[in-house]
């Protein structure tokens, strides 16, 4: 009996001493995934300040993350949507040209294709953002204010559904986080503590211009669905939706249209002949670049106030094959015109 009791006590003590496996330290997780994080350097045409009304080439900077062995990089749409040239910089300083494969401005996610892979490339894994809960610790790696491969740590503050954060990015699910986000972080990855990508940095809300604890990150599941599970499409247009009073100010022949603000080189928009604006103006409190074309229809589908037409148009164009004709109707100099091109 005494022997049996001693054996039970030993079993209890041994069970109590068996500690769970220690979590990997953040410093080690950072080292493991940091090589997959990149700096996205761009040049794009912008209106010069002053009365000259000239387009000048301006540099831009964001972040991104290598997600596959064939050279795919995820970033934010607003970093590359109208970029004329894109160069991706890796941790070792190696610079590799890239091009846009797919970009969705209404969700603020984009996919790049590298011209080649760097030696000993490391890519990160997309995690399941559905399993991420409010309160979980996360970390972000990016290039805030140009300071490359900067680590910031925080928590998931909330999960925001579509159409609840920012009207210009209406099609995305977001994580709200208190991990510091600043200009240059856009497009960078947010990781869970296992080193899986659970989001792509989009933007912050701030009254001061600096970080105030409210950053917004597109969930990895949303990025996956839009960029990897749908046919790719990149318009190369930066536009502003004209509705209501603005539609009347611009004398649109219909309730809504898309004012072309910028056009990327080598894009569908340039190929078909769309012209961007040339004059800065503030109308109804909105800072706009006016004088460019206004899109009225694409493939016979009118631009509508509800923005549902944008989704329908994107789906229509993404399924077209090489040689197919694309037609758009525009308002140029007060007159309706039709432009067309064929997909290469």
N, C-alpha and C positions, 0 to 999 in steps of 0.2 A: 504493500500500500504506500509506504514511504517512498519507494523507488518510483512508483507511478506518479505521485505528486511532484517529485523532483523533476521528472521528465516533462510534465506539463508546464512547470515554471520555466524550465529551460526553453521550451517551445515558445512561450509567451514573450520571453526576453528577446529571443532571436527574431521573432516577428516584429517586435517593436523597434528593433535596431535596424531593420531593413528600410532604408530611406529611399524615396522615389528618385529616379534618375534626374540629375541636376540639369536644369535648362541651360542651353548654350548661351554663354555670355554675349551681350549685345556687341561687344568689341569684335568677337569672333564672327558673328553673323554679318556684321558690317564688312569685314575683310572678305568674307565669302562672296558677297553680292556686289561689292563696289566696282569690280572690273566690268560688270555688265551695264553700269550707268554711264551715260554719255552726255556730252555737251553738244547742243544743236546750234550751229552758227549759220545765219542766213544773211542774204542781201535781198532787198526788195525795193521797188520804186515807191517813193512818197512825194507828196507835194512839198516843194521847198518853201520855207518861211519867207515872207516878203511878197512884193507885187509882181515878181517875174512870172509866176504861174508855171514854173518848170518842174518836171519830174526829175528827182535825183535819186541815186542809189544809196540806201541807208542800211547799215548793219543791224542785225537782230540777234538775240540770244535766248535760248531756252535749254531745257533738259530733255532727256529721253532715256529709254532702256532697251537693250538688245534682248529679244524674246525668243529667238530661234537660231538654229545652226545654219540657216540659209540667208541670214543677214537682214531679218525684219526688225525694225525699231519702232516702238510705240512712243508717241509724244502727243502734245496738245495741238488741236487744229489751228488755234489762233497764232501759234508759233510759225507755221509753215504754209498756211492756206494760200497766200499770194507771194510766196518766196520765189525769187527768180533763180537763186542758187542756194544749195544746202550742203553744208559740210559737217560731218559728225566727228567729234574729237573724243578719243578714248583716253583712259587713265594714263597710259604711257606717252600721251602727246601725239599719237598717230592720227592724222587727218584723212578721212575717207569721204569722197563725194557720195551723195545720196539723192534720191528722187522720191516724190510723193506717189504712193500707190493708191491710197484711199484717204479721204478726209471728210469729216462730218462736222461742219461748224455748229449745227444746232445741238450737238452733243459734246463738242470740244475735244474730239479725239482724232488722231491721224496715225497712219502707218507709213513708214518710210522703207525703202529698199536700198541697202548699201551696194555700192559698185563692186565691192569685194569685202571679204572678211579679214580682220587683222589676224596676225599670228597669235596663236593661243587664245582665241576668243572665248569669252565666258558669257553665257546667256542665262537670264533669270527665268523663273517659272511663274506662270500665272496661277494665283490661288483662287479659291472659291469665296468670293465676297459675301455670299449668302450666309456663310458660317460666322462672319465677323459680327461681334456684338458691341453695342455701346458700352464704353468703359474700357475696352481692350487697349493695350499699349501698342503703338505703331511707331515706325520711324520713316523719315523721308530723306532721300539723298538727291542733291541737285546742285545748281550753280546760282544761288541767290546773289544778286548784284555782281555776278561774274565770278564769285568765289567758288571755284569748281569743287565737286565732290564733298560738299558740306553736309554733315549729318545733323538733323534735328529730330527730336523725340517728343511724342505727346500721346494723346488718347483719342479714340473715336468719341466725338461729342454728341453726334446725332446721325441718323440716316434720313436723308431728304429725298423724297420722290420727285418724279418729273413735274415740271411747271411750278415748283415751290420755292426756287432760289433766285433765278435770274432769267428774265423773259427772253434774252438773246440766246440762252442755252436751254431750250425748253424740252429737249428729248433725252436728258440724262438723269440717271440716279446718282446722287452724290453722298459721300461721307463728309460730314463736317468734322473738322479736327482742330485741336489747339496746338498741334505741331507747327512750328514757325514756317510760314511761307512768305516769300518775298519775290519781287521781279527777278526772273532768271530761273526760278524753281518750276515754272510752267512746263508741263510735259514730263516732269520727272516722276519716278515711281514712289509709291508709298508701300512699305513692306509690313507684314506681320512679323512677330518675333521668331518665326521659323524661317524667315528669309524669302517668303513667297510674296509676289506682287498682289496687292489687294486694291490698288487704285492708281490712277494717273492724275497728277496734280493739274487743276484747272485754274483757279483764281482765288482771291481773297476779297473779303468785304472790309473796307476801312474808311473811316472819316478823316484820318490824319495822313493817309498815304503810306503809312507803315503798317506792320502786322499788328493786329489787335485781338488775336486769339480766335479769328473766324476764317479758317481756310476751307476750301471746298475741292474735293477730289472725286473724279469720276470713278465709279466702282469698276473693278476688274471684270465682273460679269457683263456689265454694259459695254465696256471696251471690246471684250471678246466677241459679243454678239454683232456689234456694228462693224468691226474691222476684220474679223476672221471668219465669220459665219455668213456673211452676205457678199454679193458680188461687189468688187471694189469700184469706187468712183471718186474722181477729184475734178471739180469744176474750175478751180483756179480763180474764183470770183470772190471778192469781198463786197457785199452788198448791204443795202439798208432798205428795210421794208417800208414802203410809203402806203399808209392807210389813213382813213378819216380825213382830218383837216389837211394833212400833208399831201394826200392824194389830190385834194382839190387845189391846193397851192400850185402843184405841178401840172394841173390840167390833164390828169389821166382820163382816158376814155373808159375806164373801168374802176371798180372800187379799190384795187390794190395793184402795186407794181414793185419791182425790185430795182432800186437806184444803184447803178454800178459805181462803186467807190474805187476799186482797184482790180487789176488783172495781172495774173502771174504769167511770166514768159513760159513758153512751151506747154501751155495748158489748153484745155478745150476752149476756154473763153477767148484766149488770144487767137487760136486757130479759126474760130468762127467769125472773128472780127469785132468783138465787143470793145467799146471805147470807155475808159474810165473817166471820172470827173477831172476838172482842171482848176476849180476855184473853191476855196474854203468859204463857208458861209454858216451862219447860225440862223436857223429857221424854226419858229415855234419852240425855241429853247434847245434845239438839237444841233450839234456841230456836225455839218455835213460837207462832203466834197461834191459839188454840183457841176453840171455841164456835161456829164457822161450819159450814156444810154440808160434807158429804163426798160427792163425786161417786162413784157406783158404776157407772153405765152412761150411755152417750150413744148414742142411736139403736139401743138394744138391744145395743150392743157393750160388754162389761164392761171396766172398768179392770183391767189385768193387771200383774203384777210385772215382766214383761220389758220394759215400755214400748213393745212393738210395737203394743199397742192404741192408744197415743197417736197414732202415725203413721196407723193405719187410720182412727181417728176423724177426724183432721184432713183426710184425703183425702176421707172421706165428706161432711163438712160443706162443704168447699170446692167441691164440685160441685153443691150444692143451689142452686136458683134462687128468685127472688122468689115468695113465697106458700107455699113448702114448709114443712112442719111439722118442728120440732125437738123431740125429747123427751129428757129426762134423768131418771135415777133417782138420788135422793140419800138420804143418811141425815141426818135432822134431828131433834134431841132424842131420839135413840135409835130413831126409827121411819123406815121406808122410805117415801118419797113420790115421786110423779112430777110433774115440771114440764114445761110445754110452751109453745111460742111459734111464731110464723110469721115467716119472713124478710120484712122490709119490701120 
